[in-house]
Amino acid sequence: MHRIFLISVVALLMTALSISASVPADLSGTWSGRSVPGGDGFPVEHPTPASLIVTQNGSTITGIFTGGEVKAARIESVHLAEDGKITFWLRDSQNYLVTAQLTVSGDWMRGRITTSRGIVMNIALKKQ
């Protein structure tokens, strides 16, 4: 019985270590990449450059997102989960709500951004 318990604890620790190893301790820096159409919203012909400048102080994360119709907007209500999922929202240049659901893995953030107008974009950002 102790052996099964020990094996379970070791497996749990290995899982926790692999998750924490994939999420950087500090997300601060510039993340650059592109967004591409990913839903039923407005058709977009070409990938759109995007960037996220992040400042992290402990568990507090702030930043500025630029891409498409978003011209240097401050990200709000940032939440980074232990599994590397990061969520936030912002307002685009026309004051529409934009939400982001990304996953951080190593030097990459990947996921989706969705606007209140129904535009859905897949996005990939690499830490510079």
Phi, psi and omega in degrees: 000318178297325180295316178297317178299315180298317178297320179296317179296316179298316179298318179296316178296319179296320177297313180299318179294323180291326177291312182293333179288334182274343178256118180301146178296328181226119180276357184306139178136187179258128178247122183234149178179215183218155172243146180227155181304141181215015182204202185265014182280204180305137176288135178241127185287320188228157174301147182250128176299145179215152175211153178224119177259118188248139170237126180238130176232097186067235179268358180270122181239128175233167178180173179234126179251138176226134177168137180060237180274006180260116181251094175053063179261139178286133177279145184235159175048051182285131176227126176245115179276163180298336181275005176093001178279130180238133178233148174196171175224164177203177175245134179280181185295344177256014177070019174279147178285135176235126177247147180234136173230104185238162174237129178267129175217108183063235181266018182236144167239127180224147177165214184230145168242141183227136178257161178291352175270000178094007178278129178240128180232138169274140184225144175224125180235136178248137179291130183270000000 
